Amino acid sequence: MTRIAVYPGSFDPVTRGHEDLIRRSLSFADKLIVAVAVNSSKAPLFSVEERVKLLMELLEEQEYVEVRTFDGLLADFARDNGATIIIRGLRAVSDFDYESQMALMNRQLFPELETVFLVPAVHLTYLSSSLVREVAGLGGDVSDLVHPSIEKALATKLGR
């Protein structure tokens, strides 16, 4: 039986923290779908199409990883794609309240769906896409926070 996991998010932009969770997810999932949210309540820097393209370029050598978009209920997306695992990252204790509520609701909607919480590598626990956007937008060095291809895309998008 193939264990399919979904790692949902806005990925605006994808960070080294996201990369860490993607890599580690493959230790217990046979296939990982990185699901880029279409209807994010956030005001994205990159369009959905740009985020998907950046992720696909970044993950092109990962044969067991697919990048897709989703709109609507995550539980429905998981069910429709044969996934029974949701991957979520927890950077701080404050993330747990929201994420546990979402996990319980997803299980209510799709009882076979389990949520696995992963804590990022210690040196990445503070990292978020919004922080990367802010630092890059103010001209700061984000080279340790994102892959070089993402750093280049940020510079282009921000006119640097």
N, C-alpha and C positions, 0 to 999 in steps of 0.2 A: 504494500500500500504506500503510495506517495504522500508524504507529508508536505502540504502546501501552506505557506505562511504569507500573510499580507503585512507589509510595513507601510501604513498610510501616513501622509503628511503633506504639508504645503511645499517643503523643500525649496524655499525661496530666500537664499540659495541653499543647495546641498552643502553641508559642512563636513569637516573631518569627523565630527561626532556621528553624523548620519552614516558615513562610510564605515565607522567602527561597528555600529549596530548591524549594518547590512552584512558585513563580513562575519560577524559572530553569529548571526541568525542562521547562517548556512551550516553551522555545526549541529543543529537539531532539526532543520527543515531540508527537505530534498529539493524544494523549489521555493523561491521567494519572489513575490510580486511587489515591487515598489509602486505604490498607488498614489499618484499625485492628485490631490484634491482640486476639483474644478471650482466648486462653489465655496471658496474659503471666505470667511468673514473678514479676513485681513486684506489690506490694500497691497497687492503684490508688486514687487519691483519687476520681476520677470513674468511674462505671460505664461500660461499653462504650456503652450507649445514650446517656448524657450526652456522651461524647466524640464520638460520631458526630453528634449534634445540634449541638454547638458547632462542629465542623468544617463541617457543612453550612451553618450560618448564616454562618460566616466566609467560605466559598468560594462563596456563592450566585451571585455575579456572574461566576464563572469557568466559562464554558460548556463548556470542554474538560476539566473536572475532576469526577470522581465520588468519592463517599465510600462505602466498603463495609467490612464486617467480614470477617475471615478467621480460620479456626481450622485448624490443621494445617500442612502443608508449604507454604512460600511458593512453591516451584517448581510445585507442583500448582495453587495459586491463580493464578499467572501464566499457566500453560498453559491453564487453564479459562477465563481471561478474554482470551485472545489476546495477552497481553503478552510481549514479548521483551526488555524492559529493566527492571532493578531500579534504583531510585535509593536511594543510601545517603549519609548525610552523615558526613564525617570532621572532627571538631573538633581532634583532636590525633593525633600519631603513634601513641600508644597505642591508638587506635581501629582502626588499620589491621590489626593482627594478627588480631583477632577477625573483622573485616569481610571480610578477604581469605579466611579459612577458610570463612566462610559463602558467599561468592561462588563459590568453587571447588566447594563441595558442591552449591550450586544448579545450577551448570553441569553437574556430574556427573549430577544428577537430570533436567535438562532442557537438553540441549546447545545449544539455540538461545537460551538466556537469557544475556544479558550484564548485568553489574553496572556501573553508572556511579557513581563516587565524586565527590561534590561537596563542596568546602570552603565553609563559610558565609562570609558577609561578615565582614571583619576584626573589626568591632565586635560580632559575635555569636558568635565562636569559643568563648568560655567558657560559653555559655548551654546549659543543659539543663533538661528538665522537672523533674527532681528538685531542682535548684537553685531553680527558680521556686517549687515547692511548699514548700520549706524557708523561703525568704524570706517568702513570703506567709503561711505558717503562723505565723511569728514577728512578723507585723505590719509587715513591710517593704514598701517601695514597689516594685511590679513593673510600673508603668505603661510603662516603656521596654522591658520584656521580653516583653510579651504585648499582643495587641489589646485595646481597651477592653471588648469583650464578654466576653473570657476573664477579664480582671481582675474584672469584675462577677461572673462565675460563681464565681471563686475566693473572693471576699468573701462571697458567699451561702453557698457550701459550708462555708467556715471560720467562719461565724457572725459576720461583721464588718459 
